[in-house]
């Protein structure tokens, strides 16, 4: 029997476009970031989230007092199909799509 090697590839542009289909409307994008800000906070912190919309300059700004992302979190964030470590460690949350990259 001959061993075979299969090379798996991905078209990153198409992957990104396909993932972005989950966020066809601004409200889905806003909710993804608001829910992440509510969930990913330090223990004992009362979550606060502010959403500012400026239609004149087509700008949406979301500010929260969540714990933010460490450098290793950011490296995972920019990895296609990165894992959500909180979810992996059994802490499910409100966010639906992993790291939020597709919403961006």
N, CA, C and O of each residue as an XYZ file, in Angstrom:
416
protein
N       0.844     -1.166      0.000
C       0.000      0.000      0.000
C       0.898      1.240      0.000
O       1.877      1.292      0.744
N       0.579      2.221     -0.814
C       1.354      3.441     -0.931
C       0.740      4.534     -0.073
O      -0.465      4.777     -0.123
N       1.588      5.195      0.722
C       1.117      6.314      1.544
C       0.885      7.527      0.644
O       1.663      7.791     -0.272
N      -0.184      8.253      0.913
C      -0.505      9.437      0.126
C      -0.529     10.659      1.034
O      -0.921     10.580      2.198
N      -0.112     11.762      0.493
C      -0.156     13.018      1.221
C      -1.156     13.926      0.521
O      -1.122     14.091     -0.699
N      -2.022     14.494      1.293
C      -3.025     15.402      0.763
C      -2.718     16.805      1.260
O      -2.635     17.027      2.468
N      -2.550     17.736      0.364
C      -2.286     19.121      0.719
C      -3.621     19.866      0.795
O      -4.371     19.909     -0.180
N      -3.908     20.448      1.956
C      -5.143     21.189      2.161
C      -4.827     22.675      2.050
O      -3.908     23.174      2.699
N      -5.592     23.374      1.228
C      -5.383     24.807      1.057
C      -6.689     25.551      1.324
O      -7.756     24.945      1.422
N      -6.584     26.856      1.439
C      -7.757     27.685      1.664
C      -7.600     28.981      0.891
O      -6.499     29.524      0.802
N      -8.672     29.471      0.341
C      -8.688     30.768     -0.325
C      -9.163     31.768      0.726
O     -10.361     31.886      0.985
N      -8.225     32.479      1.323
C      -8.524     33.341      2.459
C      -9.557     34.407      2.103
O     -10.452     34.683      2.901
N      -9.448     35.007      0.924
C     -10.414     36.030      0.524
C     -11.831     35.493      0.495
O     -12.757     36.146      0.977
N     -12.003     34.313     -0.064
C     -13.351     33.712     -0.106
C     -13.812     33.313      1.288
O     -14.990     33.456      1.617
N     -12.886     32.811      2.115
C     -13.225     32.482      3.504
C     -13.771     33.706      4.223
O     -14.800     33.645      4.897
N     -13.067     34.811      4.067
C     -13.462     36.045      4.740
C     -14.811     36.540      4.237
O     -15.658     36.958      5.027
N     -15.011     36.494      2.929
C     -16.300     36.925      2.367
C     -17.440     36.034      2.843
O     -18.535     36.517      3.128
N     -17.180     34.730      2.926
C     -18.213     33.812      3.390
C     -18.558     34.085      4.857
O     -19.733     34.112      5.223
N     -17.550     34.284      5.684
C     -17.792     34.582      7.097
C     -18.519     35.907      7.260
O     -19.377     36.047      8.132
N     -18.176     36.876      6.424
C     -18.791     38.198      6.518
C     -20.288     38.154      6.217
O     -21.016     39.066      6.607
N     -20.755     37.124      5.536
C     -22.183     37.012      5.238
C     -23.031     36.907      6.502
O     -24.231     37.179      6.479
N     -22.390     36.507      7.614
C     -23.101     36.448      8.888
C     -23.428     37.845      9.406
O     -24.270     38.004     10.290
N     -22.761     38.852      8.854
C     -22.899     40.225      9.329
C     -23.354     41.136      8.198
O     -22.685     42.120      7.881
N     -24.478     40.816      7.596
C     -24.978     41.600      6.464
C     -25.501     42.961      6.878
O     -25.561     43.878      6.058
N     -25.879     43.105      8.133
C     -26.475     44.349      8.611
C     -25.684     44.890      9.796
O     -25.105     44.133     10.576
N     -25.673     46.207      9.913
C     -24.913     46.863     10.972
C     -25.324     46.380     12.353
O     -24.476     46.247     13.235
N     -26.613     46.113     12.558
C     -27.053     45.715     13.894
C     -26.415     44.398     14.338
O     -26.169     44.206     15.529
N     -26.143     43.492     13.399
C     -25.485     42.236     13.763
C     -24.045     42.482     14.198
O     -23.558     41.857     15.140
N     -23.378     43.382     13.515
C     -22.002     43.739     13.872
C     -21.981     44.402     15.241
O     -21.167     44.049     16.094
N     -22.875     45.361     15.453
C     -22.925     46.074     16.730
C     -23.196     45.101     17.866
O     -22.524     45.146     18.896
N     -24.171     44.226     17.688
C     -24.503     43.289     18.759
C     -23.334     42.356     19.068
O     -23.114     42.030     20.234
N     -22.590     41.924     18.073
C     -21.442     41.052     18.318
C     -20.440     41.732     19.248
O     -19.954     41.112     20.194
N     -20.129     42.994     18.987
C     -19.162     43.710     19.820
C     -19.737     44.087     21.184
O     -19.024     44.037     22.187
N     -21.008     44.461     21.235
C     -21.639     44.771     22.523
C     -21.653     43.518     23.406
O     -21.298     43.584     24.583
N     -22.055     42.396     22.848
C     -22.116     41.166     23.647
C     -20.729     40.724     24.107
O     -20.579     40.212     25.216
N     -19.711     40.917     23.260
C     -18.342     40.598     23.686
C     -17.914     41.499     24.838
O     -17.294     41.028     25.791
N     -18.235     42.788     24.765
C     -17.892     43.713     25.843
C     -18.590     43.372     27.147
O     -18.014     43.550     28.220
N     -19.821     42.884     27.071
C     -20.557     42.486     28.264
C     -19.990     41.206     28.874
O     -19.947     41.058     30.095
N     -19.567     40.304     28.032
C     -19.094     39.008     28.517
C     -17.658     39.040     29.019
O     -17.379     38.543     30.110
N     -16.759     39.604     28.262
C     -15.331     39.506     28.566
C     -14.892     40.671     29.441
O     -14.323     41.654     28.966
N     -15.175     40.533     30.736
C     -14.858     41.572     31.719
C     -14.143     40.920     32.890
O     -14.200     39.704     33.076
N     -13.470     41.747     33.671
C     -12.816     41.238     34.867
C     -13.864     40.898     35.915
O     -14.905     41.551     35.978
N     -13.604     39.870     36.754
C     -14.560     39.507     37.808
C     -14.869     40.715     38.699
O     -13.974     41.481     39.058
N     -16.130     40.869     39.043
C     -16.550     41.956     39.917
C     -16.783     43.277     39.213
O     -17.180     44.250     39.854
N     -16.548     43.336     37.917
C     -16.760     44.565     37.155
C     -18.187     44.597     36.637
O     -18.656     43.638     36.024
N     -18.870     45.698     36.885
C     -20.204     45.883     36.317
C     -20.022     46.358     34.879
O     -19.455     47.428     34.656
N     -20.491     45.585     33.900
C     -20.226     45.939     32.499
C     -20.938     47.220     32.069
O     -22.096     47.462     32.410
N     -20.212     48.017     31.320
C     -20.750     49.244     30.742
C     -20.370     49.267     29.271
O     -19.209     49.058     28.921
N     -21.341     49.520     28.414
C     -21.099     49.596     26.980
C     -21.802     50.825     26.429
O     -22.967     51.083     26.734
N     -21.082     51.572     25.617
C     -21.643     52.767     24.986
C     -21.527     52.602     23.477
O     -20.450     52.301     22.962
N     -22.633     52.797     22.769
C     -22.643     52.734     21.311
C     -22.977     54.130     20.799
O     -24.029     54.684     21.117
N     -22.065     54.693     20.000
C     -22.276     56.014     19.408
C     -22.345     55.859     17.898
O     -21.473     55.241     17.288
N     -23.384     56.422     17.301
C     -23.570     56.329     15.855
C     -23.606     57.737     15.284
O     -24.400     58.574     15.712
N     -22.736     57.987     14.312
C     -22.694     59.287     13.636
C     -22.953     59.043     12.152
O     -22.019     58.765     11.400
N     -24.216     59.143     11.724
C     -24.536     58.841     10.322
C     -23.931     59.831      9.327
O     -23.743     59.496      8.157
N     -23.625     61.052      9.784
C     -23.052     62.046      8.868
C     -21.701     61.599      8.323
O     -21.401     61.799      7.147
N     -20.892     60.994      9.183
C     -19.565     60.535      8.737
C     -19.499     59.007      8.627
O     -18.429     58.425      8.446
N     -20.681     58.373      8.742
C     -20.788     56.915      8.641
C     -19.834     56.224      9.616
O     -18.993     55.414      9.226
N     -19.989     56.564     10.879
C     -19.101     56.049     11.923
C     -19.919     55.439     13.054
O     -20.903     56.019     13.513
N     -19.495     54.264     13.490
C     -20.067     53.611     14.660
C     -18.911     53.367     15.619
O     -17.901     52.771     15.244
N     -19.061     53.827     16.852
C     -18.012     53.625     17.848
C     -18.615     52.908     19.044
O     -19.643     53.329     19.576
N     -17.974     51.825     19.464
C     -18.435     51.047     20.604
C     -17.332     51.072     21.653
O     -16.190     50.699     21.385
N     -17.695     51.517     22.846
C     -16.749     51.609     23.950
C     -17.280     50.775     25.102
O     -18.470     50.832     25.410
N     -16.409     49.997     25.746
C     -16.837     49.219     26.901
C     -15.716     49.160     27.931
O     -14.591     49.581     27.661
N     -16.026     48.640     29.100
C     -15.016     48.475     30.135
C     -14.643     47.002     30.298
O     -14.290     46.553     31.389
N     -14.728     46.257     29.188
C     -14.315     44.860     29.192
C     -12.818     44.729     29.414
O     -12.102     45.729     29.465
N     -12.350     43.506     29.544
C     -10.945     43.274     29.894
C      -9.983     43.515     28.735
O      -8.773     43.579     28.951
N     -10.489     43.650     27.517
C      -9.606     43.882     26.381
C      -8.911     42.607     25.934
O      -9.259     41.505     26.357
N      -7.934     42.781     25.080
C      -7.224     41.631     24.523
C      -5.728     41.784     24.763
O      -5.140     42.828     24.478
N      -5.123     40.721     25.293
C      -3.673     40.688     25.466
C      -3.027     40.434     24.109
O      -3.724     40.126     23.142
N      -1.721     40.557     24.026
C      -1.004     40.352     22.769
C      -1.277     38.959     22.194
O      -1.505     38.826     20.992
N      -1.258     37.925     23.033
C      -1.531     36.570     22.518
C      -2.969     36.431     22.040
O      -3.246     35.669     21.113
N      -3.888     37.166     22.668
C      -5.279     37.170     22.194
C      -5.357     37.808     20.808
O      -6.057     37.307     19.928
N      -4.636     38.914     20.617
C      -4.632     39.590     19.318
C      -4.029     38.710     18.229
O      -4.505     38.715     17.094
N      -2.985     37.954     18.567
C      -2.388     37.057     17.575
C      -3.388     35.992     17.156
O      -3.464     35.642     15.978
N      -4.158     35.472     18.112
C      -5.189     34.485     17.796
C      -6.324     35.135     17.000
O      -6.912     34.506     16.120
N      -6.626     36.397     17.315
C      -7.693     37.140     16.641
C      -7.435     37.218     15.136
O      -8.356     37.048     14.337
N      -6.191     37.473     14.755
C      -5.869     37.632     13.344
C      -5.594     36.305     12.636
O      -5.265     36.292     11.450
N      -5.726     35.198     13.351
C      -5.591     33.880     12.737
C      -6.957     33.500     12.163
O      -7.968     33.572     12.861
N      -6.983     33.095     10.894
C      -8.258     32.672     10.311
C      -8.803     31.483     11.098
O      -8.072     30.532     11.375
N     -10.053     31.535     11.451
C     -10.741     30.467     12.167
C     -10.103     30.223     13.540
O      -9.991     29.081     13.985
N      -9.686     31.309     14.206
C      -9.078     31.189     15.530
C     -10.085     30.684     16.553
O     -11.295     30.827     16.378
N      -9.568     30.093     17.619
C     -10.411     29.552     18.669
C     -10.683     30.588     19.738
O      -9.817     31.403     20.056
N     -11.878     30.561     20.291
C     -12.234     31.383     21.427
C     -11.859     30.580     22.674
O     -12.514     29.587     22.988
N     -10.815     31.002     23.383
C     -10.309     30.217     24.507
C     -11.285     30.148     25.675
O     -11.350     29.127     26.358
N     -12.050     31.218     25.919
C     -13.053     31.157     26.982
C     -14.064     30.048     26.686
O     -14.399     29.250     27.562
N     -14.536     30.009     25.466
C     -15.499     28.978     25.064
C     -14.871     27.594     25.176
O     -15.519     26.652     25.631
N     -13.613     27.468     24.762
C     -12.898     26.187     24.816
C     -12.740     25.699     26.257
O     -12.738     24.495     26.513
N     -12.607     26.641     27.196
C     -12.429     26.296     28.603
C     -13.758     26.138     29.337
O     -13.796     26.108     30.567
N     -14.856     26.036     28.569
C     -16.159     25.763     29.164
C     -16.893     26.978     29.663
O     -17.837     26.848     30.443
N     -16.482     28.178     29.230
C     -17.173     29.405     29.630
C     -17.898     29.978     28.416
O     -17.426     30.935     27.802
N     -19.045     29.393     28.070
C     -19.775     29.910     26.906
C     -20.286     31.310     27.202
O     -20.489     31.681     28.358
N     -20.489     32.069     26.157
C     -20.936     33.436     26.364
C     -21.975     33.856     25.362
O     -22.574     33.031     24.672
N     -22.178     35.151     25.294
C     -23.197     35.707     24.423
C     -22.739     35.812     22.980
O     -23.557     35.712     22.065
N     -21.438     36.014     22.757
C     -20.933     36.126     21.391
C     -21.229     34.853     20.620
O     -21.210     33.759     21.185
N     -21.501     34.993     19.342
C     -21.916     33.844     18.558
C     -20.846     33.309     17.623
O     -20.910     32.146     17.225
N     -19.864     34.127     17.260
C     -19.020     33.765     16.130
C     -17.539     33.682     16.434
O     -16.731     33.864     15.523
N     -17.144     33.419     17.655
C     -15.717     33.241     17.909
C     -15.017     34.503     18.347
O     -15.322     35.031     19.416
N     -14.084     35.006     17.553
C     -13.236     36.103     17.996
C     -13.702     37.476     17.559
O     -13.086     38.463     17.962
N     -14.735     37.602     16.772
C     -15.230     38.905     16.339
C     -14.573     39.433     15.084
O     -14.942     40.497     14.589
N     -13.608     38.706     14.566
C     -12.868     39.156     13.372
C     -13.793     39.317     12.179
O     -13.660     40.286     11.431
N     -14.717     38.405     11.981
C     -15.616     38.493     10.836
C     -16.498     39.719     10.904
O     -16.859     40.288      9.874
N     -16.845     40.129     12.108
C     -17.657     41.333     12.263
C     -16.879     42.569     11.831
O     -17.443     43.527     11.304
N     -15.566     42.526     12.067
C     -14.742     43.668     11.653
C     -14.714     43.765     10.151
O     -14.073     44.662      9.603
